[in-house]
Amino acid sequence: MRLTVLGKSPSWQDAGGACSGYLLEDGDVSVLVDCGNGVFSKLRRFRDYTRLDAVVVTHLHADHFLDLIPFAYALTYAPRQQPVPVDRWPGTDEPARPRLIVPPSATETFRRVTGAWGAEDLIEGAFAIEEYAEESEPVVGSLSFAFRVVPHFRETFAIRVVSSNGDGRLVFGGDCGPTDNLVDFADGAELLLAEATLPRPERTGIRGHLTPREAGEHARAAGARRLLITHISDELDSLWARDEAAAGFGGPVHLASEGDVYRV
């Protein structure tokens, strides 16, 4: 299984960057995990979007799903998707319609967002939507997915991915504050992809994000073999973030960068 970082920014994009988006490939199978601002353009550098099998979304904050909108427009209006010849495209009776595996109430959320300009059915028409629950275990080709609720400012799920072609396990914590749920869910993971948004813990209210050191501590408690930290602004010192995470983890840490590839 191969993981390509398409976007690693927090809720605002790095200069020239993209928000949350990760391409998983396992043989001929390809799945996009999250589709935040700027991710669709990055995806096109690495994969033909009409050959993507599925998109899985961790939660319904804009920086994790907003580029479903340009993706849906491409699936709806791109020349290659039309039933008649357009330019060099011969026309097709079977336009691509990837699976869209999303949290509860996502369909209604998408309708409200795109309904702001009268396009309520845009995302529903472009994708085959499946709303999951915590106990769901969807399978996309050789990849099996599982979910665990983690604390954030709205309902959010960590994702575990296992390939039938190997023994490696990838866990993505989504956006989350400190929680034993993530530790238990990531037990023995080959690679833990963990957010490390904050330079220091939130001062008031509920916790919804991790610091780099906390990300490292979660990975160590889970017994993860490798740690990849993400969701960090380019306005923070990346070397400081990596060193903080390494201190918590007790081992080497990778800092997510767009275009980087990891094998699991």
C-alpha positions in Angstrom: 0.0 0.0 0.0 1.3 3.4 -1.0 0.4 6.7 0.6 1.0 10.0 -1.2 0.5 13.3 0.6 -1.5 15.6 -1.6 -2.3 18.2 1.1 -1.2 18.6 4.7 -2.2 22.2 5.6 -4.5 23.1 8.5 -7.8 24.9 7.9 -6.0 27.5 5.8 -3.7 26.5 3.0 0.0 26.9 3.0 1.4 29.1 0.2 0.9 27.0 -2.9 -0.4 24.1 -0.8 -3.6 22.2 -0.1 -5.6 21.2 2.9 -6.2 17.6 4.0 -5.8 15.0 1.2 -4.0 11.6 1.0 -3.9 9.2 -2.0 -3.9 5.5 -1.1 -2.9 3.1 -3.9 -2.7 -0.7 -3.6 -2.1 -2.3 -7.0 -4.9 -1.1 -9.3 -7.0 0.3 -6.4 -6.9 4.0 -5.5 -8.7 5.8 -2.8 -8.6 9.5 -1.8 -8.8 10.1 2.0 -10.2 13.6 2.5 -10.6 16.2 -0.2 -9.9 19.6 1.3 -9.3 22.9 -0.3 -6.8 22.6 -3.2 -6.6 18.7 -3.2 -8.4 18.1 -6.5 -5.7 19.9 -8.4 -3.0 18.0 -6.5 -4.7 14.7 -7.2 -4.6 15.3 -10.9 -0.8 15.4 -10.8 -0.7 11.8 -9.6 -3.8 10.1 -10.7 -6.5 10.3 -13.5 -9.5 11.4 -11.4 -11.8 9.3 -13.6 -10.0 6.2 -12.4 -10.2 6.8 -8.7 -12.2 4.1 -7.0 -13.5 6.0 -3.9 -13.1 9.0 -1.7 -13.3 8.6 2.1 -14.0 11.7 4.3 -13.1 11.8 8.0 -15.4 14.7 8.9 -17.5 17.5 7.6 -15.2 20.6 8.1 -14.5 22.5 4.9 -10.8 21.8 4.9 -11.5 18.1 4.7 -14.2 18.1 2.0 -14.5 21.4 0.1 -12.7 20.2 -3.1 -15.4 17.6 -3.6 -17.1 20.6 -5.3 -14.6 21.0 -8.2 -14.2 17.3 -8.3 -18.0 16.9 -8.8 -18.0 19.6 -11.5 -15.3 17.7 -13.4 -17.2 14.4 -13.1 -20.3 16.2 -14.4 -19.1 18.5 -17.1 -15.6 17.4 -18.2 -15.4 16.6 -22.0 -14.3 13.0 -21.3 -17.5 12.4 -19.2 -20.0 13.3 -21.9 -22.1 10.9 -23.9 -21.1 12.5 -27.2 -17.7 13.2 -28.8 -16.1 16.4 -27.5 -12.7 17.5 -29.0 -10.4 14.4 -28.7 -12.8 12.6 -26.4 -15.0 9.9 -28.1 -17.9 10.1 -25.7 -18.9 7.5 -23.2 -22.0 5.6 -22.0 -20.2 4.8 -18.7 -19.0 8.1 -17.1 -16.9 7.7 -14.0 -18.9 7.8 -10.7 -16.6 7.1 -7.8 -17.8 5.9 -4.4 -18.0 8.7 -1.8 -17.8 7.2 1.7 -18.8 9.9 4.2 -19.9 10.5 7.8 -23.5 10.5 8.9 -25.6 13.5 7.6 -23.0 14.3 4.9 -25.5 14.2 2.1 -27.6 16.9 3.7 -24.6 18.9 4.4 -23.5 18.8 0.8 -26.9 19.8 -0.4 -26.9 22.8 1.9 -23.5 23.9 0.7 -24.0 23.5 -3.0 -27.6 24.6 -2.7 -26.3 28.1 -1.9 -26.1 28.6 -5.7 -28.9 26.3 -6.7 -26.9 23.1 -7.3 -28.3 20.9 -4.5 -27.8 17.7 -6.4 -24.2 18.4 -7.6 -22.3 16.0 -5.4 -25.0 13.4 -5.2 -25.2 13.3 -9.0 -21.4 13.0 -9.4 -20.6 10.4 -6.8 -22.1 7.2 -5.4 -22.6 8.3 -1.8 -22.4 5.9 1.1 -22.8 7.3 4.6 -20.9 5.2 7.2 -21.3 4.7 10.9 -18.6 3.8 13.5 -19.3 0.1 13.1 -19.1 0.2 9.3 -16.3 -1.7 7.5 -16.4 -0.8 3.8 -14.2 -2.6 1.4 -12.7 -1.0 -1.7 -11.0 -3.6 -3.8 -8.0 -4.9 -1.7 -8.5 -2.1 0.9 -10.6 -2.6 4.1 -11.6 0.4 6.2 -12.7 0.8 9.8 -13.7 3.8 11.8 -13.4 5.2 15.4 -15.0 8.3 16.8 -12.4 10.8 18.1 -12.9 14.1 19.9 -13.1 17.2 17.7 -15.4 20.2 17.3 -17.9 18.1 15.3 -18.4 14.4 14.8 -15.1 13.1 13.4 -13.7 9.6 12.7 -10.2 8.2 12.7 -9.7 5.7 9.8 -7.8 2.4 9.8 -6.8 0.9 6.4 -5.6 -2.7 5.9 -4.6 -4.2 2.6 -5.4 -7.8 1.7 -2.1 -7.8 -0.1 0.1 -7.4 3.0 0.3 -7.1 6.8 0.7 -3.3 7.1 -1.9 -1.2 8.8 -2.3 2.5 8.3 -4.2 4.7 10.8 -5.2 8.3 10.1 -6.4 10.1 13.2 -8.3 12.8 11.4 -8.6 15.9 13.4 -8.7 15.1 17.1 -7.8 16.2 20.6 -6.1 13.9 23.1 -7.9 10.6 23.4 -7.4 7.0 24.3 -9.7 6.1 21.5 -6.9 6.9 19.0 -4.3 5.0 21.0 -6.5 1.9 21.2 -7.5 2.2 17.5 -3.9 2.6 16.3 -2.5 -0.2 18.4 0.5 -1.7 16.6 0.0 0.3 13.4 2.7 0.2 10.8 2.2 4.0 10.2 0.2 6.5 12.3 -0.7 9.6 10.4 -1.5 12.1 13.1 -2.4 15.8 13.1 -0.1 18.1 15.1 -1.8 21.4 14.6 -1.1 23.3 17.7 2.0 25.0 19.1 0.4 24.7 22.5 -2.8 23.1 23.9 -6.0 25.1 23.6 -6.3 27.4 26.6 -10.1 27.1 27.0 -13.0 24.9 26.0 -12.9 21.4 24.6 -9.8 20.0 23.1 -10.1 19.4 19.3 -6.4 19.2 18.1 -3.0 17.9 19.2 0.4 19.5 19.6 3.3 17.8 18.0 4.5 16.4 21.3 1.0 15.0 22.0 1.0 13.4 18.6 4.2 11.7 19.4 2.9 10.5 22.8 -0.2 9.0 21.2 2.0 7.1 18.7 4.3 5.8 21.4 1.3 4.7 23.6 -0.2 2.9 20.6 3.0 1.1 19.8 3.0 2.5 16.2 6.2 1.6 14.2 6.3 4.9 12.4 4.8 8.4 12.9 3.9 10.9 10.2 2.7 14.3 11.5 0.5 16.5 9.5 -2.1 19.4 9.5 0.7 21.9 10.4 0.9 25.4 9.1 3.9 26.6 7.1 3.9 29.6 9.6 5.2 27.3 12.3 8.8 26.0 12.6 8.7 22.6 11.0 12.0 21.4 12.6 10.6 22.4 16.0 7.4 20.4 15.3 9.4 17.4 14.2 11.7 17.5 17.2 8.7 17.9 19.6 6.9 14.9 18.1 10.1 12.9 18.2 10.5 13.7 21.9 7.0 12.4 22.6 7.4 9.4 20.3 10.8 8.3 21.4 12.0 7.7 17.8 12.3 9.3 14.3 9.3 11.2 13.0 8.4 12.3 9.5 6.8 15.6 8.7 4.2 15.4 6.0 5.1 17.3 2.8 3.1 17.4 -0.4 4.3 14.8 -2.9 6.0 12.6 -0.3 5.3 8.9 -0.7 5.2 6.3 2.1 4.9 2.6 1.8 2.9 0.7 4.4 
